[in-house]
Amino acid sequence: MIFKALKFTLIFSFLIGLAYVIQVKSLQASITAQDADLIKFSYLFNFAFTYFLMVNILLFQNKLKDKLGFVYLGVSMLKFAVFFFLLKIENIEINKSDFLLFIIPFVLCLSIEIFYVVRILNSFNYIDDKELE
C-alpha cells in the first residue's frame, strides 16, 4: 500500500506541476495579479485535497471496499463546496473570464481521482465475495 501511495505521489505531483507550468506560461502575457493568485490557490487547493483523499483511499481501500465509491462521491462534493467557501473567505471572485483558471486544475485532479478510484474498484473481486457469504 505504501508503494502505491508513493507511486501516486510521484505521478500526481509531476502531472499537476506540469499542468501548472503550462497554464502559467500560456497565460503569462494576459495574466493579472488576481488571476495569478487564483491559479496558485486553485492548484494548491486541488493538489492538497486530491492528495489527501487519494492517499487515504489507497491506504484504506480494503476496509472501505464496499463503500469506496460512495465515500469518493461524498468527498468530491465536499471538495467542491469547501473550495467555493474558501474563495468567499479569501474574497477571491471568479468572473466568467476567470472560470478556466479554476476549472483546469479541478478537472485535472478530478480525472486523476476517477482514474485511480476506478482502478481500485476494478481490482476488487466482488463475485468471490458473494460466493463466500
C-alpha positions as YAML, in Angstrom:
chain: A
units: angstrom
residues:
- id: 1
  name: MET
  ca: [0.00, 0.00, 0.00]
- id: 2
  name: ILE
  ca: [2.79, 2.41, 0.81]
- id: 3
  name: PHE
  ca: [4.41, 1.69, -2.56]
- id: 4
  name: LYS
  ca: [1.11, 2.57, -4.29]
- id: 5
  name: ALA
  ca: [0.87, 5.79, -2.29]
- id: 6
  name: LEU
  ca: [4.45, 6.74, -3.17]
- id: 7
  name: LYS
  ca: [3.89, 5.95, -6.85]
- id: 8
  name: PHE
  ca: [0.70, 8.03, -6.81]
- id: 9
  name: THR
  ca: [2.58, 10.91, -5.14]
- id: 10
  name: LEU
  ca: [5.26, 10.99, -7.80]
- id: 11
  name: ILE
  ca: [2.91, 10.70, -10.77]
- id: 12
  name: PHE
  ca: [0.36, 13.14, -9.37]
- id: 13
  name: SER
  ca: [2.98, 15.74, -8.39]
- id: 14
  name: PHE
  ca: [4.55, 15.57, -11.84]
- id: 15
  name: LEU
  ca: [1.22, 15.94, -13.67]
- id: 16
  name: ILE
  ca: [-0.01, 18.83, -11.53]
- id: 17
  name: GLY
  ca: [3.36, 20.60, -11.72]
- id: 18
  name: LEU
  ca: [3.45, 20.20, -15.49]
- id: 19
  name: ALA
  ca: [-0.13, 21.47, -15.87]
- id: 20
  name: TYR
  ca: [0.62, 24.46, -13.64]
- id: 21
  name: VAL
  ca: [3.70, 25.42, -15.64]
- id: 22
  name: ILE
  ca: [1.87, 25.03, -18.96]
- id: 23
  name: GLN
  ca: [-1.10, 27.09, -17.80]
- id: 24
  name: VAL
  ca: [1.00, 29.89, -16.31]
- id: 25
  name: LYS
  ca: [3.32, 30.06, -19.34]
- id: 26
  name: SER
  ca: [0.43, 30.10, -21.80]
- id: 27
  name: LEU
  ca: [-1.35, 32.91, -19.92]
- id: 28
  name: GLN
  ca: [1.77, 34.83, -18.93]
- id: 29
  name: ALA
  ca: [1.12, 37.80, -21.20]
- id: 30
  name: SER
  ca: [-2.51, 38.35, -20.20]
- id: 31
  name: ILE
  ca: [-2.49, 37.38, -16.53]
- id: 32
  name: THR
  ca: [-3.18, 39.86, -13.72]
- id: 33
  name: ALA
  ca: [-2.05, 39.62, -10.11]
- id: 34
  name: GLN
  ca: [-5.52, 38.49, -9.01]
- id: 35
  name: ASP
  ca: [-5.56, 35.83, -11.74]
- id: 36
  name: ALA
  ca: [-2.15, 34.60, -10.61]
- id: 37
  name: ASP
  ca: [-3.44, 34.32, -7.05]
- id: 38
  name: LEU
  ca: [-6.49, 32.39, -8.24]
- id: 39
  name: ILE
  ca: [-4.33, 29.96, -10.25]
- id: 40
  name: LYS
  ca: [-1.99, 29.36, -7.31]
- id: 41
  name: PHE
  ca: [-4.88, 28.92, -4.90]
- id: 42
  name: SER
  ca: [-6.72, 26.61, -7.26]
- id: 43
  name: TYR
  ca: [-3.72, 24.37, -7.91]
- id: 44
  name: LEU
  ca: [-2.66, 24.25, -4.26]
- id: 45
  name: PHE
  ca: [-6.16, 23.52, -3.02]
- id: 46
  name: ASN
  ca: [-6.89, 20.86, -5.63]
- id: 47
  name: PHE
  ca: [-3.47, 19.26, -5.14]
- id: 48
  name: ALA
  ca: [-3.77, 19.14, -1.35]
- id: 49
  name: PHE
  ca: [-7.36, 17.89, -1.29]
- id: 50
  name: THR
  ca: [-6.82, 15.27, -4.01]
- id: 51
  name: TYR
  ca: [-3.55, 14.11, -2.48]
- id: 52
  name: PHE
  ca: [-5.08, 13.73, 0.98]
- id: 53
  name: LEU
  ca: [-8.15, 11.96, -0.41]
- id: 54
  name: MET
  ca: [-6.28, 9.55, -2.66]
- id: 55
  name: VAL
  ca: [-3.58, 8.60, -0.16]
- id: 56
  name: ASN
  ca: [-6.27, 7.79, 2.37]
- id: 57
  name: ILE
  ca: [-8.22, 5.79, -0.20]
- id: 58
  name: LEU
  ca: [-5.07, 3.90, -1.19]
- id: 59
  name: LEU
  ca: [-4.23, 3.14, 2.44]
- id: 60
  name: PHE
  ca: [-7.76, 2.14, 3.50]
- id: 61
  name: GLN
  ca: [-9.02, 0.61, 0.26]
- id: 62
  name: ASN
  ca: [-9.54, -2.86, 1.75]
- id: 63
  name: LYS
  ca: [-11.50, -1.51, 4.73]
- id: 64
  name: LEU
  ca: [-13.66, 0.72, 2.52]
- id: 65
  name: LYS
  ca: [-14.08, -1.89, -0.20]
- id: 66
  name: ASP
  ca: [-17.89, -1.96, -0.27]
- id: 67
  name: LYS
  ca: [-18.34, 1.77, 0.32]
- id: 68
  name: LEU
  ca: [-15.42, 3.22, -1.63]
- id: 69
  name: GLY
  ca: [-17.49, 4.65, -4.50]
- id: 70
  name: PHE
  ca: [-19.92, 6.35, -2.14]
- id: 71
  name: VAL
  ca: [-17.13, 7.73, 0.03]
- id: 72
  name: TYR
  ca: [-15.44, 9.12, -3.07]
- id: 73
  name: LEU
  ca: [-18.63, 10.79, -4.34]
- id: 74
  name: GLY
  ca: [-19.32, 12.38, -0.98]
- id: 75
  name: VAL
  ca: [-15.79, 13.68, -0.54]
- id: 76
  name: SER
  ca: [-15.77, 15.04, -4.11]
- id: 77
  name: MET
  ca: [-18.90, 17.08, -3.42]
- id: 78
  name: LEU
  ca: [-17.32, 18.27, -0.17]
- id: 79
  name: LYS
  ca: [-14.21, 19.31, -2.10]
- id: 80
  name: PHE
  ca: [-16.27, 21.49, -4.44]
- id: 81
  name: ALA
  ca: [-18.16, 23.09, -1.53]
- id: 82
  name: VAL
  ca: [-15.01, 23.76, 0.52]
- id: 83
  name: PHE
  ca: [-13.29, 25.32, -2.49]
- id: 84
  name: PHE
  ca: [-16.05, 27.87, -3.03]
- id: 85
  name: PHE
  ca: [-16.32, 28.50, 0.72]
- id: 86
  name: LEU
  ca: [-12.59, 29.29, 0.86]
- id: 87
  name: LEU
  ca: [-12.92, 31.56, -2.17]
- id: 88
  name: LYS
  ca: [-15.58, 33.55, -0.35]
- id: 89
  name: ILE
  ca: [-13.44, 33.81, 2.80]
- id: 90
  name: GLU
  ca: [-10.41, 34.99, 0.81]
- id: 91
  name: ASN
  ca: [-12.59, 37.43, -1.18]
- id: 92
  name: ILE
  ca: [-11.48, 35.95, -4.48]
- id: 93
  name: GLU
  ca: [-14.11, 36.42, -7.16]
- id: 94
  name: ILE
  ca: [-14.42, 34.17, -10.19]
- id: 95
  name: ASN
  ca: [-15.67, 36.03, -13.24]
- id: 96
  name: LYS
  ca: [-16.75, 34.28, -16.41]
- id: 97
  name: SER
  ca: [-13.38, 35.07, -17.93]
- id: 98
  name: ASP
  ca: [-11.59, 33.55, -14.90]
- id: 99
  name: PHE
  ca: [-13.58, 30.32, -14.95]
- id: 100
  name: LEU
  ca: [-10.88, 28.42, -16.89]
- id: 101
  name: LEU
  ca: [-8.31, 29.39, -14.27]
- id: 102
  name: PHE
  ca: [-10.31, 27.35, -11.76]
- id: 103
  name: ILE
  ca: [-11.73, 24.58, -13.89]
- id: 104
  name: ILE
  ca: [-8.50, 23.32, -15.49]
- id: 105
  name: PRO
  ca: [-6.85, 22.18, -12.21]
- id: 106
  name: PHE
  ca: [-10.22, 20.98, -10.87]
- id: 107
  name: VAL
  ca: [-10.91, 18.78, -13.91]
- id: 108
  name: LEU
  ca: [-7.33, 17.51, -13.99]
- id: 109
  name: CYS
  ca: [-7.44, 16.47, -10.33]
- id: 110
  name: LEU
  ca: [-10.93, 15.04, -10.75]
- id: 111
  name: SER
  ca: [-9.78, 12.97, -13.74]
- id: 112
  name: ILE
  ca: [-6.82, 11.59, -11.80]
- id: 113
  name: GLU
  ca: [-9.06, 10.78, -8.82]
- id: 114
  name: ILE
  ca: [-11.58, 8.98, -11.03]
- id: 115
  name: PHE
  ca: [-8.82, 7.05, -12.82]
- id: 116
  name: TYR
  ca: [-7.37, 5.75, -9.55]
- id: 117
  name: VAL
  ca: [-10.71, 5.03, -7.86]
- id: 118
  name: VAL
  ca: [-11.93, 3.09, -10.91]
- id: 119
  name: ARG
  ca: [-8.69, 1.08, -10.96]
- id: 120
  name: ILE
  ca: [-9.11, 0.28, -7.26]
- id: 121
  name: LEU
  ca: [-12.76, -0.69, -7.67]
- id: 122
  name: ASN
  ca: [-11.96, -2.87, -10.68]
- id: 123
  name: SER
  ca: [-9.24, -4.66, -8.73]
- id: 124
  name: PHE
  ca: [-11.78, -5.99, -6.22]
- id: 125
  name: ASN
  ca: [-13.34, -9.35, -6.97]
- id: 126
  name: TYR
  ca: [-16.91, -8.90, -5.80]
- id: 127
  name: ILE
  ca: [-18.09, -12.21, -7.29]
- id: 128
  name: ASP
  ca: [-15.85, -14.25, -4.98]
- id: 129
  name: ASP
  ca: [-17.04, -12.19, -2.00]
- id: 130
  name: LYS
  ca: [-20.69, -13.02, -2.78]
- id: 131
  name: GLU
  ca: [-19.91, -16.75, -3.00]
- id: 132
  name: LEU
  ca: [-18.29, -16.70, 0.46]
- id: 133
  name: GLU
  ca: [-21.44, -15.32, 2.14]
...
